Amino acid sequence: MNIRCLLALVVAAIAGTIANALAAAAFVNPDLIRLALVPGRYAVALAVALSIPLSLRLVRGRLAPWVALVLLTAIPSLLAKFVFGAGAPWHLVLSLNAVYGVVALAAYRLVAGGNRLKLLRT
């Protein structure tokens, strides 16, 4: 893992977490914008973002970004429900974490550059 990859992971975690908080504020409750100020969310987001380069190494070809997106949605959703005790319904938790996943994956791609990840192209 090189410096560019590490920077891409940090940017992906930050961008995805902010997008998640903005989506929660826009679609659920405006007070949820404060989620963007919780430092622990960024740590969890960074740990989850590690699944991006992992999925790119383990899954080759056009399936890799889809696998990464599933992981970026499922892992934080499972953590939210079973570890952090989120009381929101599953469809809401999955939807908000899908926002995190899409933005984190796009941010990783923009920073990492190259042809390593062709986003959702068939």
C-alpha positions in Angstrom: 0.0 0.0 0.0 1.5 3.3 -1.1 1.0 6.9 0.1 -1.5 7.6 -2.7 -3.6 4.6 -1.7 -3.5 5.7 2.0 -4.5 9.3 1.0 -7.3 7.9 -1.1 -8.6 5.8 1.8 -8.6 8.8 4.2 -10.4 11.0 1.6 -12.9 8.2 0.9 -13.7 7.9 4.6 -14.1 11.6 5.2 -16.2 12.2 2.1 -18.4 9.2 2.7 -19.0 10.1 6.3 -19.9 13.7 5.5 -22.2 12.5 2.7 -23.9 10.0 5.0 -24.5 12.8 7.6 -25.9 15.1 4.9 -28.2 12.4 3.6 -29.4 11.7 7.1 -30.0 15.4 7.7 -31.8 15.8 4.4 -34.0 12.7 4.5 -34.5 11.9 8.1 -34.0 14.8 10.5 -32.0 18.0 10.1 -30.6 17.5 13.6 -28.6 14.5 12.3 -26.1 16.8 10.6 -24.3 16.6 13.9 -23.3 13.1 13.0 -20.6 14.7 10.8 -19.0 16.0 14.1 -18.5 12.6 15.8 -14.8 11.6 15.5 -15.6 7.9 16.1 -17.6 7.7 12.9 -14.5 8.7 10.9 -12.5 6.0 12.5 -15.1 3.4 11.7 -15.4 4.8 8.1 -11.7 4.5 7.6 -11.7 0.9 8.8 -14.6 0.1 6.5 -12.9 1.9 3.6 -10.0 -0.6 3.8 -12.4 -3.0 2.1 -12.0 -1.0 -1.2 -8.4 -2.0 -1.9 -9.0 -5.4 -0.4 -11.9 -6.1 -2.8 -9.9 -4.7 -5.7 -7.1 -7.3 -5.0 -9.4 -10.2 -4.4 -11.9 -9.6 -7.1 -10.7 -8.7 -10.6 -12.5 -7.1 -13.5 -15.8 -5.3 -13.6 -17.2 -7.1 -10.6 -14.7 -5.4 -8.2 -16.5 -2.1 -7.7 -19.8 -3.9 -7.1 -18.2 -6.1 -4.4 -16.7 -3.0 -2.9 -20.0 -1.2 -2.9 -21.8 -4.1 -1.2 -19.1 -4.3 1.5 -19.1 -0.5 2.0 -22.9 -0.7 2.5 -23.2 -4.0 4.4 -20.3 -3.7 6.9 -21.4 -0.3 8.4 -25.0 -1.3 8.4 -24.3 -4.5 10.4 -22.1 -2.5 12.8 -24.8 0.2 13.2 -27.5 -2.3 14.0 -25.7 -4.9 16.0 -22.8 -3.1 17.6 -24.0 0.5 18.0 -27.7 -0.3 18.5 -29.2 1.9 15.8 -32.9 1.9 16.2 -33.7 2.9 12.6 -35.3 0.4 10.3 -33.1 -1.7 8.1 -34.1 0.0 4.9 -33.1 3.4 6.3 -29.8 2.1 7.7 -28.9 0.4 4.4 -29.9 3.4 2.3 -27.8 5.9 4.3 -24.8 3.5 4.3 -25.2 3.1 0.5 -24.8 6.8 0.3 -21.5 6.4 2.3 -20.5 3.5 0.0 -21.1 5.3 -3.3 -19.4 8.5 -2.2 -16.5 6.7 -0.6 -15.9 4.5 -3.7 -16.1 7.5 -6.0 -13.7 9.5 -3.8 -11.2 6.6 -3.6 -11.3 6.3 -7.4 -10.7 10.1 -7.9 -7.7 10.2 -5.6 -6.2 6.8 -6.4 -6.5 7.5 -10.1 -5.4 5.1 -12.8 -7.5 2.4 -14.3 -7.6 0.2 -11.2 -11.2 0.9 -10.6 -13.7 1.6 -13.4 -16.8 2.7 -11.5 -20.0 0.9 -12.4 -19.0 0.6 -16.1 -20.3 -2.4 -18.0 
